[in-house]
Amino acid sequence: MLIFICEYVTFRYTLVARIQSTTARIQSTTARIQLTIARIQSTTARIQLTIARIQSTTARIQLTTARIQLTTARIR
């Protein structure tokens, strides 16, 4: 009976250790996924900022072009 109890306790400790190991691996994987998501979000934000800058520059060019056209029309 004592052997059975010892084997059972050993089995339980082994099972708990496996669960803890699996949980640690899941947490590690989750952390890596979250880091990857954060990097993607950061890259997306930088791309959006670049697009906004391009749009701003384009708007300034269009405004300058309109002013030139207006000035040219006045000269004619």
C-alpha positions as CSV (number, residue, x, y, z in Angstrom):
1,M,0.0,0.0,0.0
2,L,2.9,2.4,0.9
3,I,4.4,1.8,-2.6
4,F,1.1,2.6,-4.2
5,I,0.9,5.8,-2.3
6,C,4.5,6.8,-3.1
7,E,3.9,6.0,-6.8
8,Y,0.7,8.1,-6.7
9,V,2.4,11.0,-5.0
10,T,5.3,10.8,-7.5
11,F,2.8,10.7,-10.4
12,R,1.0,13.7,-9.0
13,Y,4.2,15.7,-8.6
14,T,5.3,14.7,-12.1
15,L,1.9,15.8,-13.5
16,V,2.0,19.1,-11.7
17,A,5.5,19.7,-13.0
18,R,4.4,18.9,-16.6
19,I,1.4,21.3,-16.2
20,Q,3.7,24.1,-14.9
21,S,6.2,23.5,-17.7
22,T,3.4,23.6,-20.3
23,T,2.0,26.8,-18.7
24,A,5.4,28.4,-18.8
25,R,5.8,27.6,-22.5
26,I,2.3,29.0,-23.2
27,Q,3.2,32.2,-21.3
28,S,6.4,32.5,-23.2
29,T,4.7,32.0,-26.5
30,T,2.0,34.5,-25.6
31,A,4.7,37.0,-24.7
32,R,6.4,36.5,-28.0
33,I,3.2,36.9,-29.9
34,Q,2.4,40.1,-28.0
35,L,5.8,41.5,-28.8
36,T,5.3,40.7,-32.5
37,I,1.9,42.4,-32.4
38,A,3.5,45.4,-30.8
39,R,6.2,45.6,-33.4
40,I,3.6,45.3,-36.2
41,Q,1.6,48.1,-34.6
42,S,4.7,50.2,-34.3
43,T,5.5,49.6,-38.0
44,T,1.9,50.4,-39.0
45,A,2.0,53.6,-37.0
46,R,5.3,54.7,-38.8
47,I,3.8,53.8,-42.2
48,Q,0.7,55.9,-41.3
49,L,2.8,58.8,-40.3
50,T,4.8,58.6,-43.5
51,I,1.5,58.5,-45.5
52,A,0.3,61.6,-43.6
53,R,3.5,63.4,-44.4
54,I,3.2,62.5,-48.1
55,Q,-0.4,63.7,-48.1
56,S,0.6,67.0,-46.4
57,T,3.4,67.6,-48.9
58,T,1.1,66.8,-51.8
59,A,-1.5,69.3,-50.4
60,R,1.2,72.0,-50.2
61,I,2.4,71.2,-53.7
62,Q,-1.2,71.5,-54.9
63,L,-1.7,74.8,-53.1
64,T,1.5,76.2,-54.6
65,T,0.4,75.0,-58.1
66,A,-3.0,76.7,-57.6
67,R,-1.3,79.9,-56.6
68,I,1.0,79.8,-59.6
69,Q,-1.9,79.1,-61.9
70,L,-3.8,82.1,-60.3
71,T,-0.8,84.3,-60.7
72,T,-0.3,83.2,-64.3
73,A,-4.0,83.9,-65.0
74,R,-3.7,87.4,-63.6
75,I,-0.7,88.1,-65.7
76,R,-2.4,87.1,-68.9
